[in-house]
Amino acid sequence: MSSGCSVAVAHLLKLVEFKQLNTIRVLTVNYLIAAFIAFLHPGNSYNNFDISINSPVIILAIIVGILFIVNFFIYSKSVYRNGVGISVASMRLSLIIPVLLSTFWYHEYLDGREWIGILFVFIALILLLPDKKSLFKKPYNAGWLLILLFLFTGLGDSSLKIYESDFSNLLTKELFMGFIFLSSFLTGSCLISIRKMWGFRREEIVIGIVLGIPNLYSAIFLIEALSYLSGGIVYTAANLLTVIGATFLGVWWWGDRLTKFQWLGIGLTLISIILLV
């Protein structure tokens, strides 16, 4: 279910760009809906809720919220310029960043297989990049979107690792996600206000509402799966199914065309995911 939600998010972002809607307005509505649902989640408890705005966990949520909406904006542009499958593969390769954080900050052990997976990540990312020769000659090369997507997604996932390791006893996952999405909504609202883009179209509101549901539940379903199965099984299955599903969707529905090197990069992405988790 988590993978299905992730693929649905990619499809809706591609639709936003295809219809030439305002991405910031759509994302702002999306995060408002996601925050609303997260705060109303049945698992929340507000009886002993006593955390100030200066609390480290709230500060972390605010920073991550800003990171999320910036990353989603990049993601939206990338699925349009690079295709659904390539963009999702780049996001899933970012698994390497929280893995390295776990190794060097939390002193978790990496075996030889996982170090090989890290090497494959860099090779796969290079294979996925379009028009590699002009990457440093053209500042608006679509390949930069994949690189930024890789970095920002990895930083976002790393922040969730920090929450899980250091702050999960202070705030439930649902409330933490709620504060993240609220921060993203407020960031989007500020951008809209500064740029005076309040002329919401009906399609932007509708797609934003629809987008908010799978955006939240891709995380919620993942959390639920982790309560029944080991992290290795859950993360492997979720990442593999998302890459395969997004690639199939992009080729079959949106007519994405991949080069031989990019197909090789997709295959290496799947191998990297298996080796890293």
Secondary structure in CASP SS format (residue, H / E / C, confidence):
PFRMAT SS
TARGET T0000
AUTHOR 0000-0000-0000
METHOD secondary structure of the structure
MODEL  1
M C 1.00
S H 1.00
S H 1.00
G H 1.00
C H 1.00
S H 1.00
V H 1.00
A H 1.00
V H 1.00
A H 1.00
H H 1.00
L H 1.00
L H 1.00
K H 1.00
L H 1.00
V H 1.00
E H 1.00
F H 1.00
K C 1.00
Q C 1.00
L C 1.00
N C 1.00
T H 1.00
I H 1.00
R H 1.00
V H 1.00
L H 1.00
T H 1.00
V H 1.00
N H 1.00
Y H 1.00
L H 1.00
I H 1.00
A H 1.00
A H 1.00
F H 1.00
I H 1.00
A H 1.00
F H 1.00
L C 1.00
H C 1.00
P C 1.00
G C 1.00
N C 1.00
S C 1.00
Y C 1.00
N C 1.00
N C 1.00
F C 1.00
D C 1.00
I C 1.00
S C 1.00
I C 1.00
N C 1.00
S C 1.00
P H 1.00
V H 1.00
I H 1.00
I H 1.00
L H 1.00
A H 1.00
I H 1.00
I H 1.00
V H 1.00
G H 1.00
I H 1.00
L H 1.00
F H 1.00
I H 1.00
V H 1.00
N H 1.00
F H 1.00
F H 1.00
I H 1.00
Y H 1.00
S H 1.00
K H 1.00
S H 1.00
V H 1.00
Y H 1.00
R H 1.00
N C 1.00
G C 1.00
V H 1.00
G H 1.00
I H 1.00
S H 1.00
V H 1.00
A H 1.00
S H 1.00
M H 1.00
R H 1.00
L H 1.00
S C 1.00
L C 1.00
I H 1.00
I H 1.00
P H 1.00
V H 1.00
L H 1.00
L H 1.00
S H 1.00
T H 1.00
F H 1.00
W C 1.00
Y C 1.00
H C 1.00
E C 1.00
Y C 1.00
L C 1.00
D C 1.00
G H 1.00
R H 1.00
E H 1.00
W H 1.00
I H 1.00
G H 1.00
I H 1.00
L H 1.00
F H 1.00
V H 1.00
F H 1.00
I H 1.00
A H 1.00
L H 1.00
I H 1.00
L H 1.00
L H 1.00
L C 1.00
P C 1.00
D C 1.00
K H 1.00
K H 1.00
S H 1.00
L C 1.00
F C 1.00
K C 1.00
K C 1.00
P C 1.00
Y C 1.00
N C 1.00
A H 1.00
G H 1.00
W H 1.00
L H 1.00
L H 1.00
I H 1.00
L H 1.00
L H 1.00
F H 1.00
L H 1.00
F H 1.00
T H 1.00
G H 1.00
L H 1.00
G H 1.00
D H 1.00
S H 1.00
S H 1.00
L H 1.00
K H 1.00
I H 1.00
Y H 1.00
E H 1.00
S H 1.00
D H 1.00
F H 1.00
S C 1.00
N C 1.00
L C 1.00
L C 1.00
T C 1.00
K H 1.00
E H 1.00
L H 1.00
F H 1.00
M H 1.00
G H 1.00
F H 1.00
I H 1.00
F H 1.00
L H 1.00
S H 1.00
S H 1.00
F H 1.00
L H 1.00
T H 1.00
G H 1.00
S H 1.00
C H 1.00
L H 1.00
I H 1.00
S H 1.00
I H 1.00
R H 1.00
K C 1.00
M C 1.00
W C 1.00
G C 1.00
F C 1.00
R C 1.00
R H 1.00
E H 1.00
E H 1.00
I H 1.00
V H 1.00
I H 1.00
G H 1.00
I H 1.00
V H 1.00
L H 1.00
G H 1.00
I H 1.00
P H 1.00
N H 1.00
L H 1.00
Y H 1.00
S H 1.00
A H 1.00
I H 1.00
F H 1.00
L H 1.00
I H 1.00
E H 1.00
A H 1.00
L H 1.00
S C 1.00
Y C 1.00
L C 1.00
S C 1.00
G H 1.00
G H 1.00
I H 1.00
V H 1.00
Y H 1.00
T H 1.00
A H 1.00
A H 1.00
N H 1.00
L H 1.00
L H 1.00
T H 1.00
V H 1.00
I H 1.00
G H 1.00
A H 1.00
T H 1.00
F H 1.00
L H 1.00
G H 1.00
V H 1.00
W H 1.00
W C 1.00
W C 1.00
G C 1.00
D C 1.00
R C 1.00
L C 1.00
T C 1.00
K H 1.00
F H 1.00
Q H 1.00
W H 1.00
L H 1.00
G H 1.00
I H 1.00
G H 1.00
L H 1.00
T H 1.00
L H 1.00
I H 1.00
S H 1.00
I H 1.00
I H 1.00
L H 1.00
L H 1.00
V C 1.00
END
